[in-house]
Amino acid sequence: MKVLFLDIDEVLTSRRTIYAFNTVPRCSMSNAHTQLDSISLALINKIEKKGVKIVLSSTWRIGHTVEEASKALSIPLFDKTGRCSTGFRGNEIKEWLDNHPEVTHYVILDDSSDFLSEQKKFHVKTNYRNGVLAHHYEKMCKLLKIDLW
């Protein structure tokens, strides 16, 4: 199984989406997906259509079911990471991976860097200005061993 651990803020949102929509979307908003970056969202959906499972690692998972978050994002989510006592995202991802030995490839798409040293080579780092760009998509495809097209 191939997995994409997905953050939302500064990944599917960016400075330009905040300017464009005059708001920062939240998971509780019924129309949140309409205020995300449409290109970034399309690239994530394209990866999912290639058989990659999307696991929500964003704070958007807190207090929401996978189904609620999936609907808000308009992305078919497979699961979400749990919360560990340290609040360290790398530990939460490690715990999820430890419980899913069937994972053969994974990538972490996030603007943050709070990951374990062994996870850093699988991290694709975005930023608040732009969210997901073409080179992020290309790196994810390479790490997941899937075709660009």
Beta strands, then each sheet from edge to edge (+ up, - down):
strand 1: 2-6
strand 2: 53-56
strand 3: 79-80
strand 4: 105-110
strand 5: 123-125
sheet 1: 3+ 2+ 1+ 4+ 5+
end
